[in-house]
Amino acid sequence: MEIKQSEFITSAVTPSQYPKDERYEIAFVGRSNVGKSSLINSLTNRKKLVKVSGTPGKTRLINFFLINNDFYFVDLPGYGYAKVSKQEKLTWGKTIETYLNNRPQLKKMVLLVDCRHKPTEDDRIMHSWIKHYGYDYIVVATKSDKLNKNELAQSKKTIKEALEISDDKIIYHSTLKKQGKEELLINIFSALN
């Protein structure tokens, strides 16, 4: 499983701005600062395909990236960042929900959580939304290079209990060490076939 080509196509807020073709989509969602941009860059072998910001909460639009000229990676706005207004948080939530509610091309959701922390209430709500809409999904626990073996085992137990999921729904990933990349690519490509 390999990504040979990737390019930014468009940013959108409303469905009228989404790509008009029928290519399948894989959407990435998670808290601000969880590492979505870094993960997408890692999967595509591109350092700057998705802008990595030092300031959480920068992704406010839905960004579409064409992969292998065949399907899209969709970068949804990060949620849960405290330093934005309640109105802005509601707008982001509405943007994400509108996308989830109106996208038959969406084949898989990739929910990112930080493996160093228990999933937040926002993570649990997002997980509930994904299940409510009936989408296939995988949970990617990011920043796994920050934990030792015992801490990783505890992290997996914590995430499984908080989201009420099984082992086969979690992949641990480290952008730094490229751990979990191949497993996630296989998971993504299998959803497209």
N, C-alpha and C positions, 0 to 999 in steps of 0.2 A: 504494500500500500504506500503510494507516494504522491505527494503534491508537487507537480512540476511547474505549474503556472498559477499565479494569483495576481489579481488586480482589483483596486478599489473601483466600484461602479457608481454608487450614489449614496447620499444621506437622505433620510426621510423622516417625517413626523406623521404624516397621514397616509392611508392606503393608496391614495391617488399618486403618491410619489414613489411607491414600491416599484421594482422592476416588473415589466408587463409580461415577460415570457413565463413559461410553465416549468422552468428548471426547479429541481428540488432544493430545499434549504435546510441547513443545519444552524440552529440559533444558539448563541452563547449568552448566558445571563448570570449575574452574580452581584454581590455587593461591590460598591466602589472600592478600589484598592485591593481587590482579591486576585488580580493578575490576569484579567481577561485578555487585554491587549498583548501581554507577554506570551500567553498561551497560544493565541492565534498566530503571532509572529513565529513562535517555535514550530507549530504544525506546518506552516507554509515555508519554513526555512528562509524567512525574510526578516531582517532586523527592524525595518521601519515601515512595513505594510500598514500596520495599525500604530497610530501614535501612542507611545507610552508616556503618560503624564505623571509628573511628581505630585500633582494636585489631584486628590480623589474627586470623583463626581464630574469629571470633564466630559465624558461621553453622554451627551444629552439627546442625541439623535439615534435613529436606527441606521447603522452603516452596513451596506451590502458589498461583499467581496466575491468576485467570480473566481472559482477554483477549477483548474484544469479545463476551463472553457465548458464546464459540464454542470456545475451546481454552485450554490452560494453558501458562504459562511455569512451569518448575520450577527452582528455585534449589537446587542440590545443595551440600552442605558443602564449604568450601574445604579443600584439602589442602596438606601440605608446610610447615606452620607449626611452627617449631622449639620454641617455648616451651610445648608441651603434652606430656603424658606419652605414652610409647609405647603404653600401653593405650588412651588416648583416640584416638590416631592409628589404631589397629587398629579401634576402634569406628566411626570415621568411614568408613574404607575398607569395612568390612562394610556399613554403611548405604548407601553408594553402590553397591556391588556387588549388594546385594539388590535395589535399585531397578532397576539395569540388567538384572538377570536375570529380572525378573518384570513387565515393563511393556509389553504389546503396544500400548498407546496411544502409546508414545514414537515420534515420527516423525522427530525430528532431535536431534542433540547439538550444542551450541555449546561448543567447547573454547577457553577463553581462555588466552592466553599473553601475557606482558609483552614487547612488541617490543624493549625495551631490553636484554634478556638472552637468552642461549641457552636453549631449553627445558630444564628440569631433568629429572632421572631420573624424578621423580614425573609430570611432564608426559608423558614418553615412555610410562610405564606406563599412564597414563590413556588415551592415544591407542591403545595396544595393546588395552586393555579394550574401547574403543568399536569398534575393528575386529573384535575377537574376537566380540562380540555382534552384529555385522553391521549396526549402525545407520548411517544416513546422518549425515554430520557436516560441520561447517565449523569451521575454526580462525579465531578472531578475535584478532588481535594488537592489544592495547590500548595506550593512552597514546602513540599515534603522533604527537601534537603535540609530544612531547619530543625528536623526532629530526629532523635536516635531511634533505634529499633523498638525499644520499650514504649517510648512516647508515641510512635506510629501505631503500635498495637492498641494503646489506650485511645488514641485519636479515632481509629476506625470504629471501636466500640461506641464511643461518644456520638459520632456522626450517624451510625446505624440506628442507635436508640432515638436520637433527636428527630430524625427524618422517617423512622420506621421503615427502613429499607434493608435489603439483603446484601451480602458480599458482592454479588455479581452486578450490583448497581453502582459500585464505587471504583474509581481508578485514582490512584495516587500519582501526582505529577510534579516534577521539578523541571522548570525551564532551564535552570542552571546545569543540572546533571542529565538532562534529557530523559529522565525516568518517566515511564508511563506513556511516552509519546507514541510508540509503535502500537501499544495496546489500544490507545484512544483512536488512532487512525483506523485500525482494524474495525473497531466498534462503529465509527462513523461510516466507513465504506460499506459495511454490512447493512446499515440502515438504508443505504441508497439503492441496494440491489433487490 
